[in-house]
Amino acid sequence: MSDFAFSTEVRQNVILTAIQMAGPEGTQSDIKGNVAKIANYLSPNSMLMSNFDQLEKQVNSVEKFKFISGTILYVDIETTSSRGVVILKTQPSQRNPNGQEFVRTDISNENPEVQDLVLLAHNAVGHKVVIKVALENMTNSDNKVRVMKDMEDRGEDLELSSVNHFGLIDWNNSKMIGWSRLKRASESQV
């Protein structure tokens, strides 16, 4: 086990922050309690510091960002991973000859930012959007996964406004087939 010590500068900043937290009516006891809280938060083994480790690992797994333009056809939550799933109608390409993109969000459990992003996408079904995705390296694989990080709603897609968006999805697409089996299996258990 390595020794851990706060530098003089960190100690001074902790004390100043503790004084500010205590406010003008704060007592010496309030300040001491605040110092203890902050010091615990800053210790290398604290839960908050482990959040930084997870965030750094996630950021380091991103190879690059990409922007995808299209119309949202469908939004759901995967039951197995709690990730949001967004299916977009895009222009046909070599990667997606049927003109459909399949992207996921980060895990949405207890993550309000991701939950808000899934709700934003859900409310934009039938709308033209630009989605920012991170191309993240998959664990134990050379493959990459597209993880939705942000979205801009550009309004209703008038060409698709009177169409059943769900019916446009190519469920036989290899990227969707595994997910749709999981989805149908989970629905049959309900």
N, C-alpha and C positions, 0 to 999 in steps of 0.2 A: 504494500500500500504506500502511495506517495504522500508526502506531507503537502498540505495545502495551506496557504496563507494569503490574506488580502493585502494588496499593496497599500501604502499610505494614502495614495490618491483615491483608491477605491473606498477605503475606510472613510475618508473625508466626504466623498460623495454620498455614501450610505448615511452618514450622520446628517448631512444637509437635507437629504430626501426625507429622513425620519422626522426631522424638525418641521419640514413643510407638511408632512402628513398629519402631524399632531396639531398643527394650526396654532393660532395665537393663544388659545386657552389650554394648550397641551401641557401636560405635566412632565417632569423628569421620567416618571414611570411610563407614560405614554411613549416618549421618545425611545426609551430602552426597549420597550415591546416592539416598536416599529423597526429598530435596528435589528433585533433578533429575527423578525419576519423577513426583512430584506436579505440579511445574511444567509438565512436558510434558502431563500429563493436563488441566491447567487452561488450556493455551494455546488461543486461539480456533480454531485449525485442527486440533486433535487429533481423533482418531476418536471419543473419548468425548464431546467437545463437539458433534460433528455428530449424535450420538444424541439430544441435547437438542433440536436443531433439528428432527429428524424427529418427536420426540414432541410438541413444541409445534405443529407443522404438523397432526399427527393430532388433537390435542386441539382446536385451533381449527376443524377441519372438522366437529366434532360440533355439530349444531343443537340436539338435545335427546336425552334418554333416554326409553325407554319400557319397560314391563314386559309380557311376553306369557306367559299361562298356557296350558298345554296338556299333551298327552302326546307324548313323543318317539316318532316312528315310524321314523326312519331317520337315520343319521349316516355321513358319508363325508368323504373329502378330494378336492377338485377337483384333477385332474391338471394343469390349465393354470395355476392360481394358487397351489396348495398351501394354499388356505383350507379350513377345516372347513366342512361343509354340514350343517345340521340341519333336518329336516322335522318339523313338529309338527302334531298334530291339535288344533284349537282350536274354538271356537264359530263357526258361520258368521257372516260379517259382510258389509257392503257391499264392502269391499276384497277379502275372501276368501269368496265365497259357498259354496265347497266345504268351508270350515272347516279349511283347511290353511295354515300359515305356513311360509315358506322363509327361513331366516336363515343368514348366513355368519359365520365368525370372521375375525379378522385373519389374515394370512399366517402359517402355522405353521412354516415352515422356520426352524430354529435359534432358535425362540422357545419356551422351556420352559413359560412360563405358558399360551400358546395351546395347545400340545400337551397340557398337563394338562387344559385346558378341553374340548378335543375328546375326550379319553379319558373325562373325567367324563360328558360327554353320551352317548358310546358305551355306557358302563356303565349308563346310565339309559334305554335304549330300553325302551318299555313303561311308563315311570314318568311320573307327573304331575310337572311342573316349572314353575317360574317362571323365565323368562329375561330378563335385563336386556340390552336392545339399545341401541346408540347409532345415532341417525339421522344418518349422515354424508353430507355433500355429495360427490357424485361429481365427479371431475376432468373439466373441460371439458363439464359438463352441469348442467342444473337439477334433475336427478333426485337422489334420496337412496337410500342403500343401508342396510339394517339389519345392523349388525355386533354379533354376540353378545359381551358383555363379562363376563357372570357368569351363574351358574345356581344355583338352589336345587332340590334333589331332594326331592319330597314323597311319595315312595314309589310302589309299584306301582299302576297303574291297573287295579283289579279288573274293570272293565267290559271291558277289552281284553286281559286276561291270557291268554286262550286263543285269541287271534286272531293271524293272520299279519300283523304290522304292515306289512310291505313291500307286501302286497296291498291295503292301504287307501289307498295313495298315488295321487292323481289325476295320472298322468303326462302327461295332456293339458292340464293347467293351463298357461296361457301363461308363468307365472313359472318353471315347471319344465321346460318343453319344450326350451329351449335347453340347460339343464344336462344333461338326460337324454340328449340327442343326443351331447353331449360325452362323457358317461359311457360310453354304449354304444360310441362310436367308440374310446375309449381301451381298453375291455375287449376289443374285437375285434383290437387290435394286439398284445395280450399273448399 
